């Protein structure tokens, strides 16, 4: 490179850098008008063809953003990203609308929302006590999963997309909700940030409707679309989107989702000339091996996979604690003290519960309902729950050979447990720890 050429490229770089510093993101079109090659050519006294050559060289060096079209515009990437407060999706845009979409602006009003700020790691509080620490098993079988969850929440700038894998009823939804609680309490996301839940199975028989529910749609996108509609992704911007049964997303849905994961961009259904932006952490949940049905390209975007244990994989102490907790919830619901036979507790500890924690909760509620009916028909001073009140699912679970776990009772024959819904659960637990 000759000294003359070197001076020319340096002069070009300094001119574009200075123009970009003056770039007003509240008045984009006017700012771009002042950055046309013809104007820069007159300012620098460089022929437009020579100036275009230098601009392209700077673009290929990664210093400039290029907006193709008539005219073509160039901006200093570093200066522009400072104004945006975030990284650009690309340093090349095939037309002006694509560039304008980086600002998520209205083409007519040039309205620019505030970009979400980076999380200041000095403000993070990783050791804060949250709902994750209140989960039964948080210090036993769930400890590794909770550590993974906290790491994914805290990782800058916006957390890591996470997939919860485990059988039906193992507590994936509760775990995701607890992750959100930790995100708020640890200052990883703002207190007003949303936690949006959507079960992909609910609309899996209509993939197009499912996508429109997630990403929104524009007027006329399909029959019945008589107005623009915001999707869950846009609604949850800045928060956490929990997608239960995420494996029910079709390939098109997975592709749209991994584009969002890659660079925070998406388009509403029927939208062809605008790209929107959202900062959303995705937590997915599935009951199957995701590699069997999910796209490889999608799975590569999932940075954290957490395998949730089944009820059989949890310790007997955790199962006992869960039983006491669910009876405590029923005592609160009924506003009654419950007197529970010890033998009934033993049965709940060892019967086969195929649908895990979810089924255990439902079976205890059903058993309490049977006992409550007896209480209403024969009013007593206390609501007593006996073996005769066990629901049918528990009886069926007792017929299954479960010799590996049956053999030693948790409570002695003839013993009873009193559960008062007006007393804190931790106090109840401390009285009956095993």
VEXDREN-2710 file (C-alpha; in Angstrom, 1 decimal):
% VEXDREN-2710
k/r/px/py/pz
1/UNK/0.0/0.0/0.0
2/UNK/1.5/3.4/-1.0
3/UNK/1.7/6.2/1.4
4/UNK/-0.9/8.1/-0.7
5/UNK/-3.3/5.2/-0.5
6/UNK/-2.6/4.8/3.2
7/UNK/-3.4/8.5/3.9
8/UNK/-6.6/8.2/1.8
9/UNK/-7.9/5.2/3.7
10/UNK/-7.1/6.8/7.0
11/UNK/-8.8/10.0/6.0
12/UNK/-11.8/8.0/4.9
13/UNK/-11.9/6.1/8.2
14/UNK/-11.7/9.3/10.3
15/UNK/-14.5/10.9/8.3
16/UNK/-16.9/8.0/8.7
17/UNK/-16.0/7.7/12.3
18/UNK/-16.7/11.4/12.9
19/UNK/-20.0/11.2/11.0
20/UNK/-21.1/8.1/13.0
21/UNK/-20.4/10.0/16.2
22/UNK/-22.9/12.6/15.0
23/UNK/-25.4/9.9/14.0
24/UNK/-28.7/10.6/15.7
25/UNK/-30.6/7.4/16.4
26/UNK/-33.8/9.5/17.0
27/UNK/-33.6/10.8/13.5
28/UNK/-32.1/8.0/11.5
29/UNK/-33.1/9.0/8.0
30/UNK/-31.8/12.5/8.3
31/UNK/-28.5/11.3/9.8
32/UNK/-28.1/8.8/6.9
33/UNK/-28.7/11.6/4.3
34/UNK/-25.6/13.3/5.7
35/UNK/-23.5/10.1/5.2
36/UNK/-24.1/9.5/1.5
37/UNK/-20.9/8.8/-0.5
38/UNK/-21.4/12.0/-2.6
39/UNK/-21.4/14.2/0.5
40/UNK/-18.3/12.4/2.0
41/UNK/-16.6/12.7/-1.4
42/UNK/-17.1/16.5/-1.4
43/UNK/-15.9/16.8/2.2
44/UNK/-12.7/14.8/1.6
45/UNK/-12.0/15.8/-2.0
46/UNK/-11.8/12.2/-3.0
47/UNK/-13.5/10.9/-6.2
48/UNK/-16.6/8.9/-5.4
49/UNK/-15.3/5.7/-7.1
50/UNK/-12.0/5.9/-5.1
51/UNK/-13.9/6.7/-2.0
52/UNK/-16.2/3.7/-2.6
53/UNK/-13.1/1.5/-3.0
54/UNK/-11.7/2.7/0.4
55/UNK/-15.0/2.2/2.1
56/UNK/-15.3/-1.3/0.9
57/UNK/-11.8/-2.1/2.1
58/UNK/-12.7/-0.8/5.6
59/UNK/-15.9/-2.8/5.5
60/UNK/-13.9/-6.0/4.7
61/UNK/-11.6/-5.2/7.6
62/UNK/-14.6/-5.3/9.9
63/UNK/-14.5/-1.6/10.8
64/UNK/-17.6/-0.5/8.9
65/UNK/-21.3/-1.4/8.7
66/UNK/-22.5/-1.5/5.1
67/UNK/-26.2/-0.8/4.1
68/UNK/-26.7/-1.9/0.5
69/UNK/-29.1/0.0/-1.8
70/UNK/-29.3/3.2/-3.8
71/UNK/-27.5/4.9/-2.2
72/UNK/-25.2/2.6/-0.2
73/UNK/-24.4/3.8/3.3
74/UNK/-21.4/3.1/5.5
75/UNK/-21.1/3.7/9.3
76/UNK/-18.4/3.0/11.9
77/UNK/-19.4/-0.2/13.6
78/UNK/-17.8/0.5/17.0
79/UNK/-19.3/3.9/17.3
80/UNK/-22.8/2.6/16.2
81/UNK/-22.7/-0.2/18.7
82/UNK/-21.8/2.3/21.5
83/UNK/-25.0/4.2/20.6
84/UNK/-27.1/1.1/20.6
85/UNK/-25.6/-0.3/23.8
86/UNK/-25.3/-3.8/22.3
87/UNK/-23.8/-5.8/19.5
88/UNK/-25.2/-5.5/16.0
89/UNK/-26.6/-8.7/14.4
90/UNK/-24.5/-8.2/11.3
91/UNK/-22.1/-5.7/9.7
92/UNK/-24.0/-5.9/6.3
93/UNK/-27.6/-5.3/5.5
94/UNK/-29.2/-6.0/2.1
95/UNK/-31.5/-3.0/2.3
96/UNK/-32.3/0.0/4.5
97/UNK/-35.4/-1.6/6.1
98/UNK/-33.2/-4.4/7.5
99/UNK/-30.9/-1.9/9.1
100/UNK/-33.7/0.1/10.5
101/UNK/-35.2/-3.0/12.1
102/UNK/-32.0/-3.1/14.3
103/UNK/-33.6/-0.2/16.2
104/UNK/-37.0/-1.8/16.3
105/UNK/-38.3/1.5/15.1
106/UNK/-41.5/2.5/13.4
107/UNK/-40.6/3.4/9.8
108/UNK/-42.8/6.4/9.9
109/UNK/-42.2/7.7/13.4
110/UNK/-38.6/6.6/13.8
111/UNK/-39.4/5.7/17.4
112/UNK/-36.6/4.0/19.3
113/UNK/-37.2/2.0/22.5
114/UNK/-34.4/2.0/25.1
115/UNK/-32.2/-1.1/24.5
116/UNK/-32.1/-3.4/27.5
117/UNK/-28.9/-2.7/29.5
118/UNK/-26.2/-5.2/30.1
119/UNK/-26.4/-6.8/33.5
120/UNK/-23.8/-5.4/35.9
121/UNK/-22.2/-8.4/37.6
122/UNK/-21.4/-6.2/40.6
123/UNK/-25.1/-5.9/41.2
124/UNK/-25.7/-9.7/41.0
125/UNK/-26.4/-11.5/44.3
126/UNK/-25.6/-15.2/43.5
127/UNK/-26.0/-16.4/47.1
128/UNK/-29.5/-15.0/47.6
129/UNK/-32.1/-17.3/49.1
130/UNK/-34.8/-18.1/46.6
131/UNK/-37.6/-20.6/45.7
132/UNK/-34.9/-22.9/44.3
133/UNK/-33.5/-23.3/47.8
134/UNK/-36.9/-24.1/49.2
135/UNK/-37.5/-27.1/46.8
136/UNK/-37.6/-30.4/48.6
137/UNK/-34.3/-32.1/47.9
138/UNK/-32.4/-28.8/47.3
139/UNK/-29.6/-30.2/49.5
140/UNK/-29.8/-33.7/48.3
141/UNK/-30.8/-35.1/44.9
142/UNK/-31.6/-31.7/43.4
143/UNK/-28.4/-30.0/44.5
144/UNK/-26.5/-30.5/41.1
145/UNK/-29.6/-29.4/39.1
146/UNK/-30.0/-26.3/41.2
147/UNK/-26.3/-25.3/40.7
148/UNK/-26.8/-25.7/37.0
149/UNK/-29.9/-23.6/37.0
150/UNK/-28.3/-20.8/39.0
151/UNK/-25.3/-20.8/36.6
152/UNK/-27.5/-20.5/33.6
153/UNK/-29.5/-17.7/35.1
154/UNK/-26.5/-15.6/36.0
155/UNK/-24.4/-16.0/32.9
156/UNK/-24.0/-12.7/31.1
157/UNK/-25.5/-10.9/29.3
158/UNK/-28.9/-12.5/29.4
159/UNK/-28.5/-16.0/30.8
160/UNK/-28.2/-19.3/29.0
161/UNK/-31.1/-21.1/27.3
162/UNK/-32.0/-24.1/29.3
163/UNK/-33.8/-27.4/28.7
164/UNK/-35.4/-29.4/31.6
165/UNK/-35.6/-33.1/30.8
166/UNK/-37.5/-35.6/32.9
167/UNK/-40.6/-37.8/33.1
168/UNK/-44.1/-36.5/33.5
169/UNK/-44.9/-35.1/36.9
170/UNK/-41.3/-34.9/38.1
171/UNK/-41.5/-31.1/38.9
172/UNK/-40.2/-29.4/35.7
173/UNK/-42.7/-26.6/35.8
174/UNK/-42.2/-25.8/39.5
175/UNK/-38.4/-25.9/38.9
176/UNK/-38.7/-23.4/36.0
177/UNK/-40.9/-21.1/38.1
178/UNK/-38.3/-21.3/40.9
179/UNK/-35.5/-20.4/38.4
180/UNK/-37.5/-17.2/37.6
181/UNK/-37.8/-16.4/41.3
182/UNK/-34.0/-16.8/41.6
183/UNK/-33.5/-14.6/38.5
184/UNK/-35.5/-11.8/40.1
185/UNK/-34.0/-12.1/43.6
186/UNK/-30.4/-12.3/42.3
187/UNK/-30.9/-9.2/40.1
188/UNK/-30.2/-11.1/36.9
189/UNK/-33.4/-9.6/35.5
190/UNK/-35.5/-6.6/36.4
191/UNK/-38.2/-7.0/39.1
192/UNK/-40.9/-6.2/36.5
193/UNK/-39.6/-8.8/34.0
194/UNK/-42.3/-11.3/33.0
195/UNK/-42.4/-15.1/33.3
196/UNK/-44.6/-16.5/30.5
197/UNK/-45.7/-20.1/30.4
198/UNK/-46.9/-21.8/27.3
199/UNK/-47.6/-25.5/26.7
200/UNK/-46.6/-26.3/23.1
201/UNK/-48.8/-29.4/23.1
202/UNK/-52.0/-27.3/23.4
203/UNK/-51.7/-26.2/19.8
204/UNK/-49.4/-28.9/18.3
205/UNK/-52.2/-30.1/15.9
206/UNK/-52.2/-26.6/14.3
207/UNK/-48.5/-25.6/13.8
208/UNK/-49.3/-22.3/12.1
209/UNK/-51.6/-21.2/15.0
210/UNK/-48.9/-22.3/17.4
211/UNK/-46.3/-20.1/15.7
212/UNK/-48.6/-17.1/15.5
213/UNK/-49.2/-17.5/19.3
214/UNK/-45.5/-17.5/19.9
215/UNK/-44.3/-14.9/17.5
216/UNK/-47.5/-12.9/16.7
217/UNK/-48.9/-12.1/13.3
218/UNK/-49.8/-9.1/11.1
219/UNK/-53.1/-8.2/9.7
220/UNK/-54.0/-10.4/6.7
221/UNK/-51.4/-13.0/7.5
222/UNK/-54.1/-15.7/7.3
223/UNK/-57.9/-16.0/7.3
224/UNK/-59.3/-14.3/10.4
225/UNK/-56.2/-12.1/11.0
226/UNK/-58.1/-8.8/11.0
227/UNK/-55.5/-6.9/13.0
228/UNK/-51.9/-7.0/14.2
229/UNK/-51.3/-9.3/17.1
230/UNK/-48.4/-9.4/19.6
231/UNK/-46.9/-12.8/20.3
232/UNK/-45.5/-14.3/23.6
233/UNK/-41.9/-13.7/22.6
234/UNK/-42.6/-9.9/22.1
235/UNK/-44.7/-9.8/25.3
236/UNK/-42.0/-11.5/27.4
237/UNK/-39.1/-9.2/26.1
238/UNK/-36.6/-8.8/29.0
239/UNK/-38.0/-11.9/30.9
240/UNK/-38.2/-15.7/30.8
241/UNK/-40.4/-17.7/28.4
242/UNK/-41.1/-21.2/29.7
243/UNK/-42.1/-23.6/26.9
244/UNK/-43.5/-26.8/28.3
245/UNK/-43.5/-29.9/25.9
246/UNK/-41.1/-28.0/23.7
247/UNK/-40.6/-31.1/21.6
248/UNK/-44.1/-30.5/20.1
249/UNK/-42.7/-27.6/18.1
250/UNK/-42.4/-28.5/14.5
251/UNK/-39.2/-27.9/12.5
252/UNK/-40.3/-24.5/11.3
253/UNK/-41.0/-23.4/14.9
254/UNK/-37.7/-24.7/16.1
255/UNK/-35.9/-22.8/13.3
256/UNK/-37.7/-19.5/14.2
257/UNK/-36.9/-20.1/17.8
258/UNK/-33.2/-20.7/17.3
259/UNK/-32.9/-17.5/15.2
260/UNK/-34.3/-15.7/18.3
261/UNK/-31.7/-17.6/20.5
262/UNK/-28.9/-16.7/18.1
263/UNK/-29.3/-13.0/17.7
264/UNK/-32.6/-11.9/19.4
265/UNK/-34.4/-11.4/16.1
266/UNK/-37.8/-12.7/14.9
267/UNK/-40.6/-11.7/12.6
268/UNK/-44.4/-11.9/13.1
269/UNK/-46.2/-14.4/10.9
270/UNK/-46.9/-12.7/7.5
271/UNK/-44.2/-10.1/8.1
272/UNK/-41.7/-10.0/5.3
273/UNK/-40.0/-6.6/5.4
274/UNK/-39.3/-6.1/9.1
275/UNK/-37.2/-7.9/11.7
276/UNK/-38.1/-7.4/15.3
277/UNK/-35.9/-7.8/18.4
278/UNK/-36.5/-9.3/21.8
279/UNK/-34.2/-10.3/24.7
280/UNK/-35.8/-13.5/26.1
281/UNK/-34.3/-16.4/28.0
282/UNK/-35.9/-19.7/26.9
283/UNK/-36.5/-22.5/29.4
284/UNK/-37.9/-25.6/27.7
285/UNK/-39.2/-28.8/29.2
286/UNK/-39.6/-32.2/27.6
287/UNK/-40.4/-35.7/28.7
288/UNK/-38.5/-37.4/25.9
289/UNK/-34.9/-37.7/24.8
290/UNK/-34.7/-34.4/22.8
291/UNK/-32.1/-35.8/20.3
292/UNK/-34.8/-38.2/19.0
293/UNK/-37.1/-35.5/17.7
294/UNK/-35.4/-32.0/18.0
295/UNK/-33.3/-30.6/15.2
296/UNK/-29.6/-30.8/15.8
297/UNK/-29.3/-27.1/14.8
298/UNK/-31.8/-26.3/17.6
299/UNK/-30.1/-28.4/20.2
300/UNK/-26.8/-26.7/19.6
301/UNK/-28.5/-23.5/20.8
302/UNK/-29.5/-25.1/24.1
303/UNK/-26.5/-24.4/26.3
304/UNK/-27.7/-26.1/29.5
305/UNK/-29.6/-29.4/29.8
306/UNK/-30.8/-30.3/33.2
307/UNK/-32.0/-33.9/33.8
308/UNK/-34.7/-33.9/36.5
309/UNK/-35.0/-37.1/38.6
310/UNK/-38.1/-39.2/38.8
311/UNK/-39.8/-39.8/42.2
312/UNK/-38.1/-43.3/42.4
313/UNK/-34.7/-41.7/41.9
314/UNK/-35.3/-39.3/44.8
315/UNK/-34.3/-40.3/48.4
316/UNK/-36.9/-41.7/50.7
317/UNK/-36.4/-38.7/53.0
318/UNK/-37.4/-36.4/50.1
319/UNK/-40.5/-38.5/49.3
320/UNK/-41.5/-38.4/53.0
321/UNK/-41.0/-34.6/53.1
322/UNK/-43.1/-34.3/49.9
323/UNK/-45.9/-36.3/51.4
324/UNK/-46.0/-34.1/54.5
325/UNK/-45.9/-31.0/52.3
326/UNK/-48.9/-32.1/50.2
327/UNK/-50.9/-33.0/53.3
328/UNK/-50.0/-29.6/54.7
329/UNK/-51.4/-27.9/51.6
330/UNK/-54.6/-29.8/52.0
331/UNK/-54.9/-28.8/55.7
332/UNK/-54.5/-25.2/54.6
333/UNK/-57.1/-25.7/51.9
334/UNK/-59.6/-27.3/54.2
335/UNK/-58.8/-25.0/57.2
336/UNK/-58.7/-28.1/59.3
337/UNK/-56.1/-30.0/61.4
338/UNK/-55.5/-33.4/59.8
339/UNK/-54.9/-36.5/61.9
340/UNK/-53.2/-39.0/59.6
341/UNK/-52.5/-42.7/60.4
342/UNK/-48.8/-43.6/60.3
343/UNK/-49.5/-46.8/58.2
344/UNK/-51.1/-44.6/55.6
345/UNK/-48.0/-42.4/55.4
346/UNK/-45.9/-45.6/55.0
347/UNK/-48.1/-46.7/52.1
348/UNK/-47.6/-43.3/50.4
349/UNK/-43.8/-43.6/50.9
350/UNK/-43.6/-46.9/49.1
351/UNK/-46.4/-47.5/46.6
352/UNK/-45.6/-47.3/42.9
353/UNK/-46.3/-43.7/41.8
354/UNK/-45.8/-43.8/38.0
355/UNK/-46.5/-40.1/37.3
356/UNK/-44.1/-39.0/40.0
357/UNK/-44.6/-35.9/42.2
358/UNK/-47.6/-34.8/40.2
359/UNK/-49.4/-38.0/40.8
360/UNK/-48.4/-38.1/44.5
361/UNK/-50.0/-34.7/45.0
362/UNK/-53.2/-35.7/43.2
363/UNK/-53.4/-39.0/45.1
364/UNK/-53.1/-37.3/48.4
365/UNK/-55.8/-34.7/47.5
366/UNK/-58.1/-37.5/46.4
367/UNK/-57.5/-39.4/49.7
368/UNK/-58.2/-36.2/51.7
369/UNK/-61.4/-35.8/49.7
370/UNK/-62.6/-39.3/50.7
371/UNK/-61.8/-38.5/54.4
372/UNK/-63.5/-35.1/54.2
373/UNK/-66.7/-36.7/52.9
374/UNK/-66.8/-39.0/56.0
375/UNK/-66.1/-36.0/58.2
376/UNK/-69.1/-34.1/56.7
377/UNK/-71.4/-37.1/57.0
378/UNK/-70.3/-37.9/60.6
379/UNK/-69.1/-34.6/62.1
380/UNK/-66.2/-35.1/64.4
381/UNK/-63.9/-32.8/66.3
382/UNK/-61.0/-33.7/64.0
383/UNK/-60.6/-34.7/60.4
384/UNK/-59.0/-38.2/60.5
385/UNK/-57.4/-39.8/57.5
386/UNK/-57.3/-43.6/57.6
387/UNK/-56.3/-46.5/55.4
388/UNK/-60.0/-46.9/54.2
389/UNK/-59.7/-43.4/52.6
390/UNK/-56.8/-44.4/50.2
391/UNK/-57.8/-43.6/46.7
392/UNK/-57.9/-46.2/43.9
393/UNK/-54.6/-45.2/42.2
394/UNK/-52.7/-45.8/45.5
395/UNK/-54.4/-49.2/45.8
396/UNK/-53.4/-50.1/42.3
397/UNK/-49.8/-49.0/43.1
398/UNK/-49.7/-51.3/46.1
399/UNK/-50.4/-54.3/43.8
400/UNK/-47.1/-53.7/42.0
401/UNK/-44.1/-55.6/43.3
402/UNK/-42.0/-53.0/44.9
403/UNK/-39.9/-55.2/47.2
404/UNK/-36.8/-53.1/46.7
405/UNK/-38.3/-50.3/48.7
406/UNK/-40.8/-52.0/51.0
407/UNK/-39.4/-53.7/54.0
408/UNK/-38.9/-51.0/56.6
409/UNK/-41.6/-48.7/57.6
410/UNK/-41.0/-45.0/58.0
411/UNK/-43.4/-44.7/61.0
412/UNK/-44.3/-47.2/63.6
413/UNK/-47.6/-49.1/63.5
414/UNK/-50.2/-47.3/65.4
415/UNK/-48.5/-43.9/65.2
416/UNK/-50.2/-40.8/64.0
417/UNK/-49.2/-37.5/62.5
418/UNK/-50.9/-34.2/63.1
419/UNK/-50.8/-31.6/60.3
420/UNK/-52.0/-28.1/61.0
421/UNK/-52.2/-25.8/58.0
422/UNK/-51.9/-22.7/60.2
423/UNK/-48.4/-23.7/61.2
424/UNK/-45.3/-23.1/59.0
425/UNK/-44.4/-26.2/57.0
426/UNK/-40.7/-26.0/58.2
427/UNK/-42.0/-26.4/61.7
428/UNK/-44.1/-29.4/60.7
429/UNK/-41.1/-30.9/59.0
430/UNK/-38.8/-30.4/62.0
431/UNK/-41.2/-32.5/64.2
432/UNK/-41.2/-35.5/61.8
433/UNK/-37.8/-35.6/60.2
434/UNK/-36.6/-39.1/59.4
END
